[in-house]
Amino acid sequence: MSARQESWSRPVEPGRAALVTLLALALFLGAWSLLHVGFFSRDQVIDTPVYQRYGDAMAGGAVPYRDFAVEYPPGALPAFLVPSLARGEAGDLEAYERAFEVLMWLCGAGALGLMLLTLDALGADRRRLGTAVGFAAVSPLLIGSVVLTRFDLWPAALTVAVLAALVSGRERLGFGALGLAAATKIYPVVLLPVALAYVWRRHGRREAGVCGCVCAAVALLCFAPFLVLAPGGVASSLGGQAERPLQIESLGSAFLLAAHQLFGLGLEMESGHGSQNLVGAAPATLAVVLTVAQASVLIGIWVWFARGPAERERLVLASVGSICAFVALGKVLSPQFLIWLVPLVPLVRGRRGVAATGVLAVALVLTQTWFPARYWELALEFDAWASWGVVARDAALVGLLAVLLWPGQGRSTSRPASASRA
């Protein structure tokens, strides 16, 4: 190995890590700022008015789930309330949006820092660390303006915190973060079987039980006040998410949109549950098929991890694969769901991680071919350009899942202790 190659394989020194952090934050701020100019700022489809309504109601003393309906779990409420408290005049949407953007930027910056902690615990070298955080820092330009007006950077940061704690040996802290993340946006719960298997194999059944109780206690703590004050409202919120039909950008819808463009298949769109959905016998059937496929792949990932060595790199791979399966094979696939993948996919080691990050970048860019500029043409007219954009993006996400799950060479991700000493 040459001297130059050796320098790239060494762990990052603390001073260099601090420099990388500052550069990543500066790059992230620059990318974020560019979203306010040019085509990024046009034709936006925003959720901040809904968030403002929630936040203003809470700031005025109203109780969520009891006095007004909320479609999100309780852990999401701080993301709506803080901008309402931070701005000056009530009802000022522009002031709320500015405060909300600052909050989301801080969540994104936190996710970058947690990525660095995770990679440091994994012993990542300079090249791996720089590539991972560099991609995440410029990702706002790949995602587009949706990152400004959705609260998904909050649960995304919490999900990275779970992995950062687990690979650093702070398992109970990681399970506490997992409970909070699942109480914020349900999807992180797919990490629970992987995390439990990891702790069980490394520290025994008792410690896994304790960690599971920590996770449940934190989640229950988030839900408990509202379960007491408005049990029906909480049940309606969770039930509404479970009953959602086939969303127009999901993989199942992509098949139907392709059939519409190629063979003239008749489609019907209906708005509901905060999204535009395809309704009818075929969409309902595909929604069931996707749900079964999603569950089957998730169970397969969990079993694969539980039957192998409880190594940190395998933990990361299984966790990222689980989140990707949840996104790619779900019956609901909104553009902001891709935000969940941005701080996770680059954590995967080696050529697999580089390839997966590249495929994710393609999926992000493909999403911008119709969202937000042509979204309503897609939803209302089944526009051909937008329809094929959905097909291509969903195919890229399936490809990303395949890259993550493709069998490797089967060698251990950790060197034996004797080799390390040698």
N, C-alpha and C positions, 0 to 999 in steps of 0.2 A: 504493500500500500504506500503511495507517495505521501510526502509531508502535507500536501494540500488536501488529499483525501482524508488523512488523519485529522486535520483541523476541522473538517466538516462532521466528523463522527464524534467529536468530544461534546460532553454536556455543556449547556450554556452557563457561563459564569454569572453570578448575581448582578454584577455591574452591566453586563451585556443584556441580561434579561430586563433590567430596568430601562435600558435604552430601547430595546425592542418594544416594550410596553408603551413608551412615550411615542415612538414612531407609529405604532399601530393606532393609538388614540388620535394622533394628528391626521393620519390617513382616513380614519373613520369619520372624523369631523369634516374633512374636506369632501368625502363622498356624500355625506349627509347634506352638506350645504348645496351641492350641485343638484340635488333633487328639487330645489326650489326655482330652478331656471330652465328655460327651453321646453322641450316636449315633455319632460318629466312633470311639469307643473300644469299641464293641460288635461282636460277630460277626466278629472279624478272622480273616483267612486269612493266615498268616504263614510266611515262609521262614527266619526267624532260627534255629530249631533246626537246620536243615541247615547254615547258615553256622557255627553254633557247633561242630557236629561236625567240620567241616573245620578251623576255627581251633584247636580243642583238640588235634586230631591233629597239626597242624603244630607247635604249641607244645610238644608232647610228643616231637618229633623225627621224626615220620613224614614220609615223602616223598610229596607228591601225585602221583597217576597211577600210582605204583608200589605204595605201601602201602595206598592207598585210592583209590577212584574219585572223580573230580571231573567234573561236567558242564560246567564253565566253563573258558575259556582262562586261561593263567597270570597275565595282568595283573589278573585279578579276585582273586587269592589275598591280596594285602595287605588288601583290604576285609574278609576273613574272619579273618585272623590278628591284626590290630591290636586289635580288641576283646577277643580272648582274652588278649593280653599286657597289656592295660590294666586289666582287672578283677582283683579280688583272688582269689577262690576258684574253682578249676576246677569246672566242672559247674553253676555258678550261672547259669541262663538269664536271670533278671531283670537281674543285673549285666551280662551280655553284651549284652542288649538296650539297656540304658542307654548303654553304651560305643559300641555300633553306631549308635545314634541320633545321638550327638554327632558321630561320624565322618561320617555322612551329612549332617547339618546343615552341617558344615564344607565338604563337597563342594558342597552347594547354594549356600552363601555364596560359594564360589569361582566357581561358575558365574555368579552375579550379577555379581561383579567382572569376569569375562571378557566378559560381555555389555556392560558399560560400556566396556571397552577396545575391543571391536569397534565399537560405535556411535560412539565418539569418533574412531576411525580413519576411519570412513565419513563423518565430518562431520555427525553427527546433531544436530538442534536440540533444544531443551529438551523440546518436546512429544513428539517421537518417543522420546527417551531415557526420559522419565518414564513414558510409556505402556508401553514395553517392559519395563523393570525392575519397574514396579509390578505388571504382570500376573504376571511370574515370581515376585515376592515373595509374592503372595497365592495362588499356584497350589496350595500344599498343601491349602487348603480345597476347591479344585475337584477335585483328584486323590483326596483322602481318605487313609485310614490306610495304604494300600499303600506310600506314599512312606516310611513309617517302617521298613518291614521288608523292603525290597528294596535291593540295592546299586547300582541303576541311576543314581543321581545321580553316581557315580564316573565311568562312561564318558560320561555326559551332559556333565559338566564338561570332560572331556578333549576331547570333540568341539567344544565351544565354543572351547576353547583353540586348536584347529586353525584355525578361522576367524579368531580374534583375531590369530594370528601371520601368517596369509596376507595379510589386509587391511592389516596394519601394515608389510608389506614384509619380514618375517622368515620367508621361505619355508622355509628349511631347518629352522628351529625348528618350523614348522608341520607339516612332514612327519615330524619326529621324534615330535611329539605324535600324529600320525595313526597311526604305527606302534604306539605304546603303546596308543592307543584301540582299534585293531583287535585287539590282543593281549589286551584286557580284555573286550570283548564284540564279536563279529565285525562287527556292523552298520556301524560307521564306515568300513569298507573301501569302501562305495559312494561315498565322497567322493573316492577316489583318482583315477579318470579325470578328474573335474572339476578337481581340484587340479593334476594333471599338465598338462592342456590350458591352464590358467591360467598356469602358470609357463613353459611352452613358448612361448605367444604373447607373453609379456611379456619373457622373458629368453633365449629360445632353447632349442634341443634339448639342448645340453650341460648347462645348468643344470637342466632338467627331469630329465635322467638322473641327475644328482647327487642331486637331491631324492628321486627314486624309490629310489635306493640307500640314502639316509638312512632312509627309511620302512622299507624291507625289513630294514636292519641292526638297527633298534630292535626291530622285531617278532621277528626271529630271536633277538636277545639275550634276549628274554623267554621264548621257547620252548626255546632251546638246552639249558639244564641238564636239562630234563625229557625232551627228545628223546634225550639221552644216557643218562639213568638209566631212563627208562620209555617208550620209543618206542611200544610197544603201547598203553599207557594213554592217551597223548596222541592217538593215532590213533583209539582207541575213543571218546574224548570228542568229537572233532570229527566223526567219522562218525555218532555218535548224534544230534548236532544236525541233520545233513543228512538223516537218515532219519526225522525226526519226521513223524507223520501229521497229518491236518487237526485242528487244535486247535478246541475247541468255541466259542471266541469270534471266530474268524476270519471273514472276509467270505464264504468258501465255506460255512462252517457256518451263517452267517446266512441264506443262501438255503434251506438244508435245514431250519432251525428254522422259517422262515416257511411252508415247504411242510408241515411237520408240523402246525403250528397251523391252517392253512387247509384242508388236504386229508387230514390224518391219515397223512402219510408216515411209515413206520416208521423209527426211528433206533436206533442202538446206540452206547453210550458205552463206552470202554475207557480206563482210566488207564495212563499210561506216559510216560516221558521227562519226569517232573516236571509233567505237566499232564493234563487230561481231554480226550479226543479222540473224534471220531466215526469209526467204522470201517465198512467195507463198500465195495461197488463204487462207489456214488455219491460218497462222501467222497474215495475214492482218486482218482477222475477229476477232481473239483473241485480237489484238491490240485495235480494236474499243471497244470490250466488256470490256477490262480492263479500258479503258479511261472512259467509261460510269460508271462502277462500282466505280472507283476512285472518279469521280465527285459526284456520289450519296452519298457515304460515307462521303465525305467532307461536303457536304451540310447538311447531317444529323447531323454531329458534330456541325456545326455552329448553326443550328436551336436549337439543344438541349441546347447549352450554352446560346443562346440569350433568351430562354424561362425560364431559371432558374435564381437563384440569382447570382449577379456579385461578386462572392467571389474569392479570390486570388488562393486558392487551385483548384477551378474549372477552373480558367483561365489556370493554369499550365496543368491540365489534358486535357483540350480541345486543348491546343496548342500542347502538345506532341502527342496526338491522331491524330491531323491533319497532323503533319510531318510524323508520322508512316504510315498513310493511303496513303500519297503521295509516300512514298518509297515502301511499300509492294504491292500496286496495280498499280504502274506505268508500262508503257510499256517498260521503260528503267530502269534497276536496276544494276548499276555497283557496284563493291565491295566497292568503297569509299563512296557510299551513306550511308553506315552503320555508318560512322564517324559522320554524322549529328545527329544520335540518341544517341550517347554515353554520351554527357553532358546533355541531356534532360530527358531521361527515368528515371534516378535515382532521379530526382527532384519530381517525383510523390509520394504522401504521403501514408504511411501505408502499409498494406499487399499487396495491389494492386501494389504499387511501388516496393516492394521487389520481388514479383513474376515477374513483368515485366522486372526488371533488370536481373533476372535469365534467363528468356527466351531470352533476348537480348544477354547475354553472350553465350548461346547455339548457337544462330544464327551467332555470330561472329566466334566462333570456327569452326562451320560447313563450313563457307566460306573458311577457310584455308584448308579444305580437298581437294579442287581443285584449289584454287587461292593462289599463282601464279603457283605452281609446275605443275599442270595438266591442266592449262587453255587452252593451245593450243591443247592438246588431246581432250578437250571438244569441242572447236570451229571447229577443222578440222576433227575429227574422231567421234564425239559424243560418246566419251569414256563412258563406262557403270558406272565406279566408280564415275567419275566426274558428270555424268548426275544425278545419284541418290543423290549426294551431293547437287546439285542445288535444286532438289525436296525437300530434307530435310530442307535445309536452308530457302527456300521460304515458306514452311509449318510453320517453326518456326516464321517467320515474320508475317504470318497470325495469328498465335497463340498469338504473342505479341500484335497485333492490337485487338484481341478478349479480352485479359486481360485488356487492357486499356479502351475498350468500354463496357465491361460487366456491366450491371446495378448494382449499389451499393445498400445500404440499404435505400438510399434516405434521410438520415439525413443531416442536415446542417453541413458544414465544419467549421463554425465559431460559437463561443458561443455568446449568447445574451449579450448586454452590462451589463444588470443587473446581469447576472451570473458572468461576469468578475469582477465586483465590489465586489460581494459577496466573 
